[in-house]
């Protein structure tokens, strides 16, 4: 994702704190039908090696059955566009 230098945040402690504060991520997965996204509550386990995101997906949400391979979790914080 393109991010201008003056908006970049690369310090792990700041990013981890943001994930903990926000708690809700858009989980994007790729399955047979293509890309799919769902809002998922997530908790970062920063003590795990490697870092682990734990989330809850409702049994009725088919995303857990269709996903395969890698996934992307997007935590949205305060934002504005001018």
N, C-alpha and C positions, 0 to 999 in steps of 0.2 A: 504494500500500500504506500502510495506517495505521501510523505509527511514532510512539510518544509522544516528546515533545521530549527527555526525558532519555536516550533510546536512539539518537537521530539522530546520524549521522556524515556531515558534508558536505564535509570537507576532502579535496580530490582526492588529495593525496599519501598520506593514510592509506588511502583507498579503493583506490588503485592498488597499494599495498603489500599490502593484504589479498588482492586478486585474484592477485598474484604468488605469495603464500605459499600460498594455497588451491589454485589451479591447476585445479580441477575445477569445472565449472559445470553446472547443469541448464539445458539449452537448450530453451526452449518456443517452438514455432512453430505457425502456423495454416495448415492446408491444406484440401483439399476435404473430408476426413473430420473436420475439426474440429481441436481442440487436440491436440498431441502433444509429449511431453517425452522427452529422452534425456540421460544423463550424458556430458559431452564435456570432454576436457582442453582448456584454453584458455590462451592467452598474450596479455597486453595489449601492444600496440605503442603506448606512450604518446608516441612521437616522431612518429607519423603524424598527419596533419591531414585529416580529423577522426580522433580516437582510433579504433583498430581492435582488435577481438578476433579473433585467429586461433585456429582450433580444428581438430581432426581428427575426422572422422566415418568410421567403417568403411564400406567399399563395401557390405557386407551390411546396414547400417542404412538402412532406407528413409526416414528423416527427411530426408535431403538431396534426395530426389526429390519429396517431397510438400510441402515448405515453399515458401511464397510470401509476399512482403512482409516485414513487420517480424518481429523475433524478440526474445525476452527471455532473457537469461543471468542465472541466479541463482547467486551464489557463497555457499555456506553456511559460516559460521565457527562458532566455539564458541557454543553456545546452551543455554539452560535455560528452563523454564517453571514458574512457581510458581503 
